[in-house]
């Protein structure tokens, strides 16, 4: 069973870009906990929260802990959060012409997928200059805003995007466990 997509997440790091809507991390956390609690109350014992935004990784992992601890006595219960681009370790090999080795923001991967499913929404991506990934401070977590990492708002190489690469990335996600 699939629940409706949640359109609002934690995007405070993008607030420098007009039109951004963002839930406070606490609000996002509470929303996921309530939704997971609803499924648990209805008897579901296996839940996967599938994330599609990097800003939701940290607050999205908290409901797994909170709900898991609340019903720790249920040995058959499983609540997971997964970010889709981390599900396939070989995503950078989905297409032989992919230039990026990992997901960025409005990058070659995301732009390619949009060119595949809704090309009318993609502006002139071929004239966009590449934006290097910079220092993310991994494995540590750091508070940042998008202009700390990218003034134009993208990270990666959207000029390298194509619908064919997008289809290859989608095919890879369809076979991921």
N, C-alpha and C positions, 0 to 999 in steps of 0.2 A: 504494500500500500504506500502511496506517495501522498504526503501532505502538501498543501499549497505552498508555493515559494514565499519566503519572507523578503520583502522588497527593501526593508530598512535594516541597516546594520551600523556598526561603529566606523565612521569615516571622518572623525575629527581632523585627522592629518591632511584631509583634502579641503578643509574649510577656506583656504586661500583662493579656491576656484569657485566663482559665483554659480549658484544653483545646487551646490552640494547640500544634501540632507543627511543628517547623522543623528543616531541615537547615542546618548551618553553610554559609556561602557556598562554602567550599572543597569540602565534601562534595557539594553540588549541582553545582558545576563539574565535579568528577571523574565524577559519575554521567553527566552529559550527554556528556562527552568519551568515556567508555567506550562508551556507547550509540552515539554517532556513529561511533566507531572500529569497532564491530561491523558497522554497516551498510556502512561503507567496505570492511571486510575481505570482505564478501559481494558486493562489486562495485557497490553503489549509488553513483551519482555526483551525484545531486540530492537533497538533504535539506532539509526545512523543519522547524525546531523551532517549533511554534506555542505561544506562551506565553499563559497566562490569568491571570497574577498579576503585579502591578506590582513586587513585591519580587524577581521573577526576571529583570527586565530587564537589570540590570547583570551579575550572575553568569552569566546565560544567554548573554550576548553573547561571553563569553570562549571558549567551545568553538569558536565560529565562527573566531576568530582562531587559536587553538591548532591545531585540526585543519586549517584552511586552510593554515597555514604548514608543517605537517608533510608535506603532499602537494602543495606548490605546483607541482610539476612536472606535475601532472595538469591540463591546460588545460580539460578538460571537467567538472571537479569544481565543485559549487556547494553550499555549506552556508549556510543562512540562519536567523536567528531573527526571528520577527515576533510582536508582541503583537496579539491579535485586534482590539482596539478601535482600533488605529492603522491597520488595513488599509483602512478606508473613511473618506476625509477628510470625507465628508458625513454621518457617523453621527448627528450632532445634528439632522439633518433627516429621519431615518427615519420620524418620526411628527409630525404638526403640533402635538400637544400636549406634546411633550417640553420640559421646563423647563430641564434641564441642557444645557450646551453641550459638556461633555466628561465622560469617565468619572471616577467617584469611587470610593468604597469602600462597599459595601452601600448603594448610592445608587439613584436613580430607574432608571437603566439596568439595573443588576444585579438589583434587586428586581423590575423588570418582567419580565426574562427568567426569573427563578425563578417568578414568578406564572404565566408561560406554560407552563413545563415541569413544575413541581412545587409547585403552590400550597399543598399541605399543609405544606410546610417553611417557609412565610413566616408569621411571627407578625403581630400587629396593626401593620403598617407605617404605617397612616394616622394613628396617634397619635404617631409619631416626629417630633420636632422637626427642622427642617432644620439642617444643619451646613455652614457656609460652607467653601469650599475652602482658604482661608488662603493663606499664602505658601509656595510650594513651592521657591523659589529657582531656578527654571528660568532660563536653560539650564544652570546649575551643578547638581551632584549634592551632596546633603547627607545625612549620616547622621542618622536620626531614628527615633523610636518613635511608634506611633499616638497615645498621649496628647499628644505634642508638637503634633499636628495636629487631634486630635479626642478629647475625653474619652469620649464614648459609643461610639466605635469606628466610626462611619460618617462619610463625607464626601459630602455631597450632599443630595438631597431624596427619600428613600424614600417619603415620604407622597404623592408625585405618581405613584407607580408604578401600572401597570395591565398586565394580561395582553396587552391589545391593543398597547401600546407594546412589550412584550417580543417579541411576534410580529413587529412591524415591524422591530425590531433584528435578530432572527434572519433575516428575509428579506433584509435588507441584507447580512449577513455571507455569505449563500449566493451572492450575486452579486458579492462582492468578488473581485478578481483573485487 
